[in-house]
Amino acid sequence: MMHAGKNEQVPDFVFLAHVVDVMSSVHVPFVFRSFSALPFCTKPHMLLLWPGAFVTMLIMWASSKTFLLSFYTLRGRLYQLWVVPRWGFHYFLPFATDGINDQIEQAILRADRLGVKVLSLAALNKVHGAQQRRDLPAWVIPVSAFVEIPHLHANKSNFCLFMPLFDLLGGTLDDKSWELHKEISSGKNEQVPDFVFLAHVVDVMSSVHVPFVFRSFSALPFCTKPHMLLLWPGAFVTMLIMWASSKTFLLSFYTLRGRLYQLWVVPRWGFHYFLPFATDGINDQIEQAILRADRLGVKVLSLAALNKNESLNGGGTLFVNKHPDLRVRVVHGNTLTAAVILSEIPANVTEVFLTGATSKLGRAIALYLCRKRVRVLMLTLSTERFQKIQKEAPVECQEYLVQVTKYQAGQNCKTWIVGKWISLREQRCAPPGTHFHQFVVPPIISFRRDCTYGKLAAMRLPQDVQGLGMCEYTLERGIVHACHAGGAVHLLEGWTHHEVGAIDVDRIDVVWRAALKHGLTPV
């Protein structure tokens, strides 16, 4: 009789919550009462509980129902906290939405039967439906009987949405479920993005800086914390698996002025781009992503960082030349990157020291500055490449481009523009008070305390952007790398040309003014 709850006091108010992430699931009285009595924070020793908490999450996802977690009284009335056994990332899995809705609906009906006066929905319990719209591939249908998948239909549906296995065993499984599953998996009814930023993973540790691992961690700029190193082995194994079998996938999205912007990720890590035997596979991944975007009707696709490496695919020219009939505009975004870097250089500077001088960005920066009568010390061992760039400059400006072959040549120059990673030994060649501008990935380490270091070229998105749920690498939320912003400007301006290959120096000021016009601001 007591288990049935017949003599329990009926609450006047119920707050229907959900679990935020795996680690916060141990912040409950029945695990550690002393821990739950304090504000939640992830402590290093608590990570030892992560495997058990993860297994518990899987079990509760498969079979648990909404439960009472805690309660309190206020002015003679009983207030209760009920928890939907779903974790934050579940709300961003489209195949889980029906089960979540079923759990919430059953909780509301239960509260109504009990006579609860007010039921308040927490956080994602009221907003999850507007998130990502992906589904399980068709080959996992036999397994999907144990997890949540879409089973809602116009006229009828499965009885037990949160666990279709019960429908299968009870004979109430809707015979049209799998057809609907295939239809949703095909993506026919998905909203087509207007813009895609095609990124890649930087390194093993930054691969955990994603919403489906730690939403709270990905909502802050990335930095390596000591206790996060415990996840390195798992992240490394995941990298190997994805290198072997994964394809480009959707990571996040946002909206700006009624248009959908998506972030796709090529499942390759930074070091892969420097392995000669891996280049063909990387280019194939990028090419397939471009062709997919073209089929979908995407207007602009912007290549991030190493995805547009000159030695890899000529800054995107490989794909444009191979597929001349592309409707999607392929953009490397480096024109705006150059503009951002140049905008940071004070107007009174008369000399700069430039590394990575013959790269795509280095060339554009050198040619732009020499037109402004700024002396550019171009660090390169290749006289042929230097002379080729020098000949592109107006005759009267060529004397401002000077080839140097050693870092010591910059010992009297306090403005360094770094396009190639430099060590502490190389940084020591700069005089005290030097400012290091940079466009190298990963960014250089700030070794010297008597110098200042700029961040990677970036811009803040307009204030009317919506739906930003994560940070882009080390940048604050709402700030994106300049190549990302460059692609967005390409879309906002409605430009119809491809921006690939060498940077058009004459367009640097044009792109910069367009970015400012649309509300993007330098940081």
Disulfide bonds with the S-S distance in Angstrom:
none
